[in-house]
Amino acid sequence: MLVIRIVHKTRAMHTTTNFLLANLAVSDVITVLVGPLCFASTLVGHLSDGFGRFACKFTVLNNIAIAVSSITLTVLAVERYHALLKPFNTGLRLKKENIKQAIALIWTLSILFCLPFFFLREWSETYSTCVGPVTLHMNQATKIYVVICFILSTYIPVAVLFYCYGSLIKGLYFTNTVCSEPNGQRRSEKKKLVFTFILATVVFVFGYAPSVLFYTVVASKGDEHITFNFYVVSFSVLL
């Protein structure tokens, strides 16, 4: 909330990079507010089927927010990659004139990716939990959709993130082709900015990876016992 407030109120902070960071903060706020419903829906659903049905639909906002985070981090990585490694190639750089359109496109793509969640995710009185995408109870069509959605919104973006930041790390610390200008203060500021983006990306990937891997295995195998053990092992390794 502080990031959003500062970027909104401070004119000097009105840059393409800071607008993208504010957009990332918006998606994080939504995740923090809506995320608990994902867990509460199962617990309270035992007492109220009405709340369970509402929560199954409403938590699609959580999926949209996560998709927005993933795509925004990818856009940030690509933008920094071109700014630092290809500074003279301005055609692919975001500008103040088109940053609002870029953010609108990020949200539009995220909504389109996650819209089927709203229609396919239902409350099941039989299982007393949500069924459909990103649950333990998925039919074949839903499994295919989940795999395609993860490929487009997670696996491809993560590959782009690794490539962009891998290239930046190589240029910063090995070949010295990034931030090589004589102005030491400016070079230090650029390095700190890149480090901040890399840190945010690493936290997102490692925080979200167990869930994505878990439901990818569920969609591929469908064995609840195997996937549960896989989920526990994934979290143990990350912790």
HULINQUI-V481141 format. One record per residue. N is the residue number from 1. PHI is phi as a letter, one per 30 degrees, with the letter a starting at -180 (none if undefined). PSI is psi in whole degrees, -180 to 180 (* if undefined). BURIAL is + if it has 16 or more other C-alpha atoms within 10 Angstrom, else -. Layout:
# HULINQUI-V481141
n=N phi=PHI psi=PSI burial=BURIAL
n=N phi=PHI psi=PSI burial=BURIAL
This chain:
# HULINQUI-V481141
n=1 phi=none psi=-36 burial=-
n=2 phi=d psi=-41 burial=-
n=3 phi=e psi=-47 burial=-
n=4 phi=d psi=-45 burial=+
n=5 phi=d psi=-47 burial=-
n=6 phi=d psi=-47 burial=-
n=7 phi=d psi=-38 burial=+
n=8 phi=d psi=-41 burial=-
n=9 phi=d psi=-24 burial=-
n=10 phi=c psi=113 burial=-
n=11 phi=d psi=-36 burial=-
n=12 phi=d psi=-19 burial=-
n=13 phi=d psi=2 burial=-
n=14 phi=d psi=71 burial=-
n=15 phi=c psi=163 burial=-
n=16 phi=d psi=-42 burial=+
n=17 phi=d psi=-45 burial=+
n=18 phi=d psi=-33 burial=+
n=19 phi=d psi=-40 burial=+
n=20 phi=d psi=-38 burial=+
n=21 phi=d psi=-39 burial=+
n=22 phi=d psi=-38 burial=+
n=23 phi=d psi=-40 burial=+
n=24 phi=d psi=-39 burial=+
n=25 phi=d psi=-38 burial=+
n=26 phi=d psi=-46 burial=+
n=27 phi=d psi=-35 burial=+
n=28 phi=d psi=-40 burial=+
n=29 phi=d psi=-43 burial=+
n=30 phi=d psi=-42 burial=+
n=31 phi=d psi=-43 burial=+
n=32 phi=d psi=-39 burial=-
n=33 phi=d psi=-39 burial=-
n=34 phi=c psi=-30 burial=+
n=35 phi=e psi=-46 burial=+
n=36 phi=e psi=-25 burial=-
n=37 phi=d psi=-30 burial=+
n=38 phi=e psi=-37 burial=+
n=39 phi=d psi=-38 burial=-
n=40 phi=d psi=-27 burial=-
n=41 phi=d psi=-39 burial=+
n=42 phi=d psi=-43 burial=+
n=43 phi=d psi=-50 burial=-
n=44 phi=d psi=-26 burial=+
n=45 phi=e psi=-27 burial=+
n=46 phi=d psi=-28 burial=-
n=47 phi=c psi=-30 burial=-
n=48 phi=b psi=109 burial=-
n=49 phi=d psi=-31 burial=+
n=50 phi=d psi=-44 burial=-
n=51 phi=d psi=-38 burial=+
n=52 phi=d psi=-45 burial=+
n=53 phi=d psi=-41 burial=+
n=54 phi=d psi=-46 burial=-
n=55 phi=d psi=-37 burial=+
n=56 phi=d psi=-38 burial=+
n=57 phi=d psi=-44 burial=+
n=58 phi=d psi=-31 burial=+
n=59 phi=d psi=-2 burial=+
n=60 phi=d psi=-26 burial=+
n=61 phi=d psi=-34 burial=+
n=62 phi=d psi=-42 burial=+
n=63 phi=d psi=-40 burial=+
n=64 phi=d psi=-44 burial=+
n=65 phi=d psi=-40 burial=+
n=66 phi=d psi=-41 burial=+
n=67 phi=d psi=-41 burial=+
n=68 phi=d psi=-44 burial=+
n=69 phi=e psi=-46 burial=+
n=70 phi=d psi=-48 burial=+
n=71 phi=d psi=-39 burial=+
n=72 phi=d psi=-43 burial=+
n=73 phi=d psi=-36 burial=+
n=74 phi=d psi=-44 burial=+
n=75 phi=d psi=-41 burial=+
n=76 phi=d psi=-43 burial=+
n=77 phi=d psi=-45 burial=+
n=78 phi=d psi=-40 burial=+
n=79 phi=d psi=-45 burial=+
n=80 phi=d psi=-37 burial=+
n=81 phi=e psi=-47 burial=+
n=82 phi=d psi=-35 burial=+
n=83 phi=d psi=-37 burial=+
n=84 phi=c psi=-33 burial=+
n=85 phi=c psi=-27 burial=+
n=86 phi=b psi=62 burial=-
n=87 phi=d psi=-23 burial=-
n=88 phi=d psi=-8 burial=-
n=89 phi=c psi=82 burial=-
n=90 phi=d psi=-7 burial=-
n=91 phi=d psi=-31 burial=-
n=92 phi=c psi=6 burial=-
n=93 phi=d psi=144 burial=+
n=94 phi=d psi=145 burial=+
n=95 phi=b psi=167 burial=-
n=96 phi=d psi=-29 burial=-
n=97 phi=d psi=-27 burial=-
n=98 phi=b psi=6 burial=-
n=99 phi=d psi=-35 burial=+
n=100 phi=d psi=-39 burial=-
n=101 phi=d psi=-37 burial=-
n=102 phi=d psi=-43 burial=+
n=103 phi=d psi=-40 burial=+
n=104 phi=d psi=-39 burial=-
n=105 phi=d psi=-39 burial=-
n=106 phi=e psi=-47 burial=+
n=107 phi=d psi=-37 burial=+
n=108 phi=d psi=-47 burial=-
n=109 phi=d psi=-41 burial=+
n=110 phi=d psi=-42 burial=+
n=111 phi=d psi=-42 burial=+
n=112 phi=d psi=-41 burial=-
n=113 phi=d psi=-40 burial=+
n=114 phi=c psi=-6 burial=+
n=115 phi=e psi=-42 burial=-
n=116 phi=e psi=-26 burial=+
n=117 phi=e psi=-41 burial=+
n=118 phi=d psi=-40 burial=+
n=119 phi=d psi=-30 burial=-
n=120 phi=c psi=-21 burial=-
n=121 phi=d psi=120 burial=+
n=122 phi=b psi=159 burial=+
n=123 phi=d psi=131 burial=+
n=124 phi=c psi=119 burial=+
n=125 phi=d psi=-27 burial=-
n=126 phi=d psi=-48 burial=-
n=127 phi=c psi=-10 burial=-
n=128 phi=h psi=44 burial=+
n=129 phi=a psi=173 burial=+
n=130 phi=d psi=143 burial=+
n=131 phi=b psi=155 burial=+
n=132 phi=k psi=-152 burial=+
n=133 phi=e psi=140 burial=+
n=134 phi=h psi=45 burial=+
n=135 phi=b psi=176 burial=-
n=136 phi=d psi=-8 burial=+
n=137 phi=c psi=94 burial=+
n=138 phi=b psi=137 burial=+
n=139 phi=d psi=178 burial=-
n=140 phi=d psi=-42 burial=-
n=141 phi=d psi=-41 burial=-
n=142 phi=d psi=-39 burial=+
n=143 phi=d psi=-43 burial=+
n=144 phi=d psi=-43 burial=-
n=145 phi=d psi=-45 burial=+
n=146 phi=d psi=-44 burial=+
n=147 phi=d psi=-45 burial=+
n=148 phi=d psi=-43 burial=-
n=149 phi=d psi=-44 burial=+
n=150 phi=d psi=-37 burial=+
n=151 phi=d psi=-46 burial=-
n=152 phi=d psi=-38 burial=-
n=153 phi=c psi=-11 burial=+
n=154 phi=b psi=-59 burial=+
n=155 phi=d psi=-46 burial=+
n=156 phi=d psi=-48 burial=-
n=157 phi=e psi=-41 burial=+
n=158 phi=d psi=-38 burial=+
n=159 phi=d psi=-42 burial=-
n=160 phi=d psi=-41 burial=+
n=161 phi=d psi=-47 burial=+
n=162 phi=d psi=-41 burial=+
n=163 phi=d psi=-49 burial=-
n=164 phi=d psi=-50 burial=+
n=165 phi=d psi=-29 burial=+
n=166 phi=d psi=-42 burial=-
n=167 phi=d psi=-40 burial=-
n=168 phi=d psi=-42 burial=+
n=169 phi=d psi=-41 burial=+
n=170 phi=d psi=-45 burial=-
n=171 phi=d psi=-32 burial=+
n=172 phi=d psi=-44 burial=+
n=173 phi=c psi=-12 burial=-
n=174 phi=c psi=-54 burial=-
n=175 phi=c psi=-13 burial=-
n=176 phi=h psi=37 burial=-
n=177 phi=c psi=-8 burial=-
n=178 phi=c psi=136 burial=+
n=179 phi=h psi=46 burial=+
n=180 phi=c psi=8 burial=-
n=181 phi=d psi=154 burial=-
n=182 phi=d psi=-22 burial=-
n=183 phi=d psi=102 burial=-
n=184 phi=d psi=-37 burial=-
n=185 phi=d psi=-42 burial=-
n=186 phi=d psi=-39 burial=-
n=187 phi=d psi=-42 burial=+
n=188 phi=d psi=-40 burial=-
n=189 phi=d psi=-41 burial=-
n=190 phi=d psi=-41 burial=+
n=191 phi=d psi=-41 burial=+
n=192 phi=d psi=-39 burial=-
n=193 phi=d psi=-45 burial=-
n=194 phi=d psi=-42 burial=+
n=195 phi=d psi=-40 burial=-
n=196 phi=d psi=-45 burial=-
n=197 phi=d psi=-42 burial=+
n=198 phi=d psi=-42 burial=+
n=199 phi=d psi=-46 burial=-
n=200 phi=d psi=-39 burial=-
n=201 phi=d psi=-44 burial=+
n=202 phi=d psi=-44 burial=-
n=203 phi=d psi=-43 burial=-
n=204 phi=d psi=-48 burial=-
n=205 phi=d psi=-48 burial=+
n=206 phi=d psi=-27 burial=-
n=207 phi=d psi=-32 burial=-
n=208 phi=c psi=-22 burial=-
n=209 phi=e psi=-46 burial=+
n=210 phi=e psi=-41 burial=+
n=211 phi=d psi=-45 burial=-
n=212 phi=d psi=-46 burial=+
n=213 phi=d psi=-41 burial=+
n=214 phi=e psi=-51 burial=+
n=215 phi=d psi=-21 burial=+
n=216 phi=d psi=-42 burial=+
n=217 phi=d psi=-40 burial=+
n=218 phi=e psi=-45 burial=+
n=219 phi=d psi=-29 burial=+
n=220 phi=d psi=-42 burial=-
n=221 phi=c psi=-48 burial=-
n=222 phi=i psi=9 burial=+
n=223 phi=c psi=109 burial=-
n=224 phi=d psi=-35 burial=-
n=225 phi=d psi=-43 burial=-
n=226 phi=d psi=-46 burial=-
n=227 phi=d psi=-35 burial=+
n=228 phi=d psi=-45 burial=+
n=229 phi=d psi=-39 burial=-
n=230 phi=d psi=-41 burial=+
n=231 phi=d psi=-45 burial=+
n=232 phi=d psi=-44 burial=-
n=233 phi=d psi=-42 burial=-
n=234 phi=e psi=-48 burial=+
n=235 phi=d psi=-38 burial=-
n=236 phi=d psi=-43 burial=-
n=237 phi=d psi=-45 burial=-
n=238 phi=d psi=-37 burial=-
n=239 phi=d psi=* burial=-
